[in-house]
Amino acid sequence: MTFAERLKEVMKEQDLSQSDLSHLTGIGRSSISQYLSGRNIPTLQRQEDIAIALNLPADYFIAENIATDEIIEKARIKRLTLTQAARIMGMSKDKLAASIEAGEFSWGHIVPGKGKKRSFYINGNALSKVECIDLGL
């Protein structure tokens, strides 16, 4: 299976868009688009970085014989709404939104929308790990 095929499979299983993957990895959407189309293959280091950002083993895209479905299921990212995350953190939605916007939490990102609209991508797995809060994930 090619890198592009594996990446597409993981993104589908984790219900991630190219924008989501870009926010999780810090890689530009145009590069991700090229990876998915097979026009470009990332370096081994970048493949490891992508795997780690997706909560997969670092060698996921490099390893040949791997129990793909089992690993993807374990790595499934639990997304939280701003309301859910605010409740977990014990703060208002507005305060949490401002904190995420200020870059105070590595587990939350702003996803730009059309015009002034914006939404938040909150990685529940990362929140749980960073804040040492058991979410039962």
C-alpha positions as CSV (number, residue, x, y, z in Angstrom):
1,M,0.0,0.0,0.0
2,T,1.4,3.4,-0.9
3,F,1.8,6.3,1.5
4,A,-1.1,8.2,-0.2
5,E,-3.4,5.1,0.2
6,R,-2.5,4.6,3.8
7,L,-2.9,8.3,4.6
8,K,-6.3,8.4,2.9
9,E,-7.4,5.3,4.9
10,V,-6.4,6.8,8.2
11,M,-8.0,10.1,7.5
12,K,-11.3,8.4,6.5
13,E,-11.2,6.2,9.6
14,Q,-10.5,9.2,11.9
15,D,-13.0,11.4,9.9
16,L,-10.3,14.0,9.2
17,S,-10.3,16.6,6.4
18,Q,-7.2,17.9,4.8
19,S,-7.7,21.1,6.9
20,D,-7.9,19.0,10.1
21,L,-4.7,17.2,9.1
22,S,-3.0,20.5,8.3
23,H,-3.9,21.9,11.8
24,L,-2.8,18.7,13.6
25,T,0.6,18.5,11.8
26,G,1.4,22.1,10.9
27,I,1.9,21.0,7.3
28,G,0.3,23.2,4.6
29,R,-2.9,22.0,2.9
30,S,-1.2,22.2,-0.5
31,S,1.5,19.7,0.7
32,I,-1.1,17.4,2.1
33,S,-3.1,17.6,-1.1
34,Q,0.1,16.5,-3.0
35,Y,0.7,13.6,-0.6
36,L,-2.9,12.4,-1.0
37,S,-2.7,12.6,-4.8
38,G,0.6,10.7,-4.8
39,R,2.3,13.6,-6.6
40,N,4.7,14.0,-3.7
41,I,5.9,11.6,-1.0
42,P,7.0,13.1,2.3
43,T,10.4,12.5,3.8
44,L,10.7,9.6,6.3
45,Q,10.9,12.2,9.1
46,R,7.8,13.9,7.9
47,Q,6.0,10.6,7.6
48,E,6.9,9.9,11.2
49,D,5.7,13.4,12.3
50,I,2.4,12.8,10.5
51,A,2.0,9.4,12.2
52,I,2.7,10.8,15.6
53,A,0.2,13.7,15.1
54,L,-2.4,11.1,14.2
55,N,-1.7,9.1,17.4
56,L,-0.2,6.2,15.4
57,P,3.2,4.5,15.9
58,A,6.0,6.6,14.4
59,D,6.8,3.9,11.8
60,Y,3.2,3.4,10.8
61,F,3.6,4.6,7.2
62,I,7.0,2.9,6.8
63,A,6.2,-0.5,8.3
64,E,5.2,-3.1,5.8
65,N,3.4,-5.8,7.8
66,I,1.1,-4.0,10.3
67,A,-2.4,-4.7,11.7
68,T,-3.8,-1.6,10.1
69,D,-7.4,-1.7,11.3
70,E,-6.4,-2.4,14.9
71,I,-3.9,0.4,15.0
72,I,-6.3,2.9,13.4
73,E,-9.1,2.0,15.8
74,K,-6.8,2.5,18.8
75,A,-5.6,5.8,17.4
76,R,-9.1,7.2,16.6
77,I,-9.1,10.9,17.6
78,K,-12.0,11.9,19.8
79,R,-13.1,15.4,18.8
80,L,-14.8,17.6,21.4
81,T,-17.0,20.6,20.9
82,L,-16.1,23.9,22.4
83,T,-18.9,23.4,24.9
84,Q,-17.7,20.0,26.0
85,A,-14.1,21.1,26.3
86,A,-15.2,24.2,28.3
87,R,-17.2,22.0,30.7
88,I,-14.2,19.6,31.2
89,M,-11.8,22.5,31.8
90,G,-14.2,24.3,34.1
91,M,-14.4,27.5,32.2
92,S,-16.8,29.4,30.0
93,K,-16.9,28.8,26.2
94,D,-15.8,32.4,25.6
95,K,-12.8,32.1,27.9
96,L,-11.8,28.8,26.3
97,A,-12.2,30.2,22.8
98,A,-10.0,33.2,23.7
99,S,-7.4,30.9,25.3
100,I,-7.3,28.7,22.2
101,E,-7.1,31.7,20.0
102,A,-4.1,33.0,22.1
103,G,-2.4,29.6,21.6
104,E,-2.6,28.6,25.3
105,F,-3.7,25.0,24.6
106,S,-1.9,22.7,22.2
107,W,-4.9,20.5,21.9
108,G,-7.2,23.2,20.5
109,H,-7.0,25.0,17.2
110,I,-9.1,27.5,15.3
111,V,-10.3,26.4,11.9
112,P,-10.9,29.4,9.8
113,G,-14.3,29.5,8.0
114,K,-15.7,31.8,5.3
115,G,-15.8,35.4,6.2
116,K,-15.6,36.0,9.9
117,K,-17.0,32.5,10.8
118,R,-14.6,30.3,12.7
119,S,-14.9,27.0,14.4
120,F,-12.7,25.1,16.8
121,Y,-11.0,21.7,16.4
122,I,-10.4,20.2,19.8
123,N,-8.5,16.9,20.0
124,G,-9.9,15.1,23.0
125,N,-7.1,12.6,23.1
126,A,-4.5,15.4,23.3
127,L,-6.6,17.3,25.9
128,S,-6.8,14.1,28.0
129,K,-3.0,13.5,27.8
130,V,-1.8,17.1,28.3
131,E,-4.3,18.1,31.1
132,C,-4.1,14.6,32.8
133,I,-7.8,14.2,32.6
134,D,-9.3,10.8,32.1
135,L,-12.0,11.2,29.5
136,G,-12.5,7.4,29.2
137,L,-11.1,7.4,25.6
